[in-house]
């Protein structure tokens, strides 16, 4: 099984937040962790914002960024190709998704299609999770 982490789930692998333990358990029990290449920039933006908003967390945010950088080469990274972007446009229309949400969903779909393995979509957006389920992915956090 592959676990595809959207940015919210990816950040939970590196910071102690609600549901961090559940995301970490999924990652540990999967054959691979997958992410869309844009998650790198989104994760860094989220981590940097947290460091600005909660200065007391700045040191742990620095460690989180270092850990993400160390782990990133071991993840299955889905590139944002024209095919992924075209599919994202279709998904945005079909499922009424925001732009980057549709790119995350299209990247997860690509990972599922290419790998041929079951894929768990780790995300904390109910609309995005419902769309993932329609596309045949397990959405472990669909009720959140």
Steps between C-alpha positions, in 0.01 A plus 500: 500500500613852417404791720472825308535802726358830396680793661289503817576133562866539402550775759347274765790260445735771629302698758294389795145589400158340521511169309882501471519156660244359257685637196832369633345155554374498140844596373680237708262227384512590131729375226565857394410857585404706197459872456455750223808707422310820590467371857865598557425870448165480677652323802782752527249785477285343773798432725641850452163657574477299821848617603394862441170462684639296791859615551543250786468223239779635276759246612270202450394643163866508397536136599180415312639659183825306538311174552281567196811568291656173619185297430400662168738290281340184642146600408325411177473848351241563231606773260258763379493405133260627236301177535469550877399864453243409234352236730504753785294737286246226439492414872460868596193517278354161588548523877487880549855510636744786544799507266776347711257257660417367155873470422553300821211270407626455144848419631357240738297351216816486285691322778219246533480437125876471446572283804202269468497482880218594734533863604392669819442872456607684817325834505288705738259665257162328480425602139841380384463174691158435349643555152786259577249236607302544178827437313560173685743615766468434870459828686582415860413843632174548311300574814729782613 
